[in-house]
């Protein structure tokens, strides 16, 4: 079940400030508060999706396409051709905020997983 008081929902509603990178009516992107690389951004859809599977299973296909196209364009804009995209699905994978989001990581040589 989606928690409307999670930190990303509050960022979308402008109740909590963020270092905004991009925003439109469907997505918002901002700098991570605890970056693991020189470039570490989060991009989230504005809809109420708890995780990747929830997004894929319930979001309209147009919403999914738009989101992943925006992820690609922002990743290229921020990092050029070299970046890592990451999302966690569920608490056992390390997800701590249950609003679907992707990390865009780059700006340095990244090690293997």
N, C-alpha and C positions, 0 to 999 in steps of 0.2 A: 504494500500500500504506500502511496506517495505521501511524504511528509511536507506539507506546504510551508513549514517553518525551517526547512533545511537551509544551510548557508547560501547555496546557489539560488534558491528561490528568493531569498532576501536580497541578494545582489541584483537579480532581475528586477525586483520591485524598487530598487534603489534605497533600501533600508540599511544596507551595509555598503560602504564605498569599495570600489575596486579600481585598479590601474587599467582602465579601459583601453583596449586595442581596436575593437570593432563592435558595432551593434546595429542591428536592423530589427524588423518586426518579428523575425524568426529565430535569430541566434544572437549570442553575445560572446565576445572573446575578451579575455583579460589576462594580465600577468599573474603567474602563480606566486603566492606569498612565500613559498619555500622552494625556490628554484633549485633544480639539480644540474642545470647547465646555464650558460649565459643567456640563452633564449629558452624560456619555459612558459608557454601560454596554455590557458585552458579555453576550450570552446564548448559551449553548451547550447542545446536547443532550448527555446523558451517554453516548450510544452512540458507537461508533467510526466516525465519518463524516469523511472527509478534506475535503470541500468541499460546496457547495450541490448540485451535480449528483449527487454520490455519495449525499447525503441523500435527494434526490428519487427517485433511481433504486432505492435499496435499503431505505430505512426503511419500515416498515409505515405504511399510510395513517393509522392511529390516532395513531402517533407524530408524523407530520407535522402533523396537525391540532392535536394537543395543543401542539406546539412553537409553531406560528404563532399559536394563541390566546394562549399565554403571552407571546409577543413583544408582541402587541397590548395585552394587559392591563398589562404592565409599562411599555410605552411611554406609555400613557395615564396610568398612576399617576405615573410620573417626570416627564413633560413636559406633561401635559394634552393638548390637541388639536393641538399643533404640534411635530413631531419629524421626524427623518430616520432611515430604516432603511437599512443598507448591509451588503453582504457582497461579498467578492471571491472569485472562483472561478479558481484557478490562479495560478501565479507571474507570468505576464505581466499579470495584472490588479492585482498588488500583494499577493496573499496571501502572508503570511510564516509563518503558523502553520497547519499542515495538519490542523486539526480544525475542522469546520464551525462557524461562529459568525456572529452578526449584531451589528452595532453599533446602539445606540439613542443618537441624538445630538439634543440640544436645549438649552433653557434660554437661548437668545439668538436673535436674528435670524440665520438662516443664509443665506449667499449661494447663488447658483445653482451648478449643477454645470458 
